Amino acid sequence: MTMLLKWVLNAMALMALCQLDSGLWLNGFGAALLAAFVIGFLNMLVRPVLVVLTLPITLLSMGLFLFVINAWMFWWASSLIQGFEIDHFSDALLGSLLYSAWGLVLNSVLE
């Protein structure tokens, strides 16, 4: 039940992000639900592999490259989903930062 609640709240957060950032576009709540699912799926399966593969550059940048990986996951999700668009990589970076911050708040509240 908690997983379903997180999924719906993350979809609502994506919709709110689209209102804040003019470079993010969503076509309705269904696209937001699908986007939240795909972002979670990519972060669960692909992100750990990318973190390991880019470990040297992450260490050289003192961890800042992880923000780039998060933005890339966010942008990749938008390319996979029709109805979720991101104009520029800078919009993906800002969106992924705010979406991650929301996820931290959500996890701390629900636990």
N, C-alpha and C positions, 0 to 999 in steps of 0.2 A: 504494500500500500504506500509506503514511504517513497519507493522508487517511482511510482506513478505520479505522486504529488510533486516530486522533484522535476519530473519530465514536464508536467503542465506548467509549473512555476518557471522553469527555464524557457519554455516557449513564450510565456508572457513577458519574460525579461527580454527576449529577442524582439518582441513587438515594441517594447518600450525603447530599446536601443535604436530601432528604426525611426522612432519619433525624435530622438535626440540627435542622431547623426544623419545628415542628408545623403551620405554616400551608401547607406544600407537600405535595401528595399525588400519588403515582404508582401506577398499577395495573399493576405488572410491568415487566419489562425491555423488552418490545416497545413499551410506551408511552414508556419512557425513550429508546429509540432514535429513535422518531418525534419526540419533543420535542426531542432534540438536533439532529435534522435541520432541524426547523422553526425553531428558534432560530437556527441557523447561516444558514438561508435568509433569514430576516427581517433578520438583522444584515448580510447581504451586499447585499441589494437595497433594503430600506426604510430602514434606519438612516442611510445616507449622505444620502438625501433629507431626512430629518427633521433631521439635523445642519445642513444648509445652510439649511433653512427657519427653524430656530430659532436661527440664528447671533447675532442681536442679543441675545436673552435669555441665550444661553450666554456671550456676552462680558460682559454686565452681571453675571452670577452668577460670573464668573471661572472658567468651565468646569464648575461644579457641576451645571448643568442636564443635562449629559451623563449623569450618574447617573440622572436621571429618565427620560431617553430609553432607557437600558439597561433600567431597571425596567419601562418601558412595553412594550418589545419582549418581555421575559420574560413579562409578564402577558398580552400579546396572544397569545403562543404557547400559553399555557395555555387561552385561550378557544377556540382553533382545534382543540385536540386533546382528544378524549374520553379520559379516563384520566389527565390531568394537570391538577390544580387548584391554584389559589392562593387563599387565603382573603381576604387584605387586600393593599393596595398596599405596606404596610410589609414584608410577607413577600416580595413581589416585589422590593422594593429590596434587602433583605438577600440574597435568593437570587441576584439578578443580580450583586451585588458579589462574593459568594463564587464564583459560577460564572465570572465574569470573571477573578478571581484564579487560579482553577484553570486557565483557558485560558492565562494568561500563563506559569504554571509549566510546563504541558504543552508549549507552543511552545518554551520555552527548553531543555527536556530533549530534545525530539525534533530540535532543529536542531543 
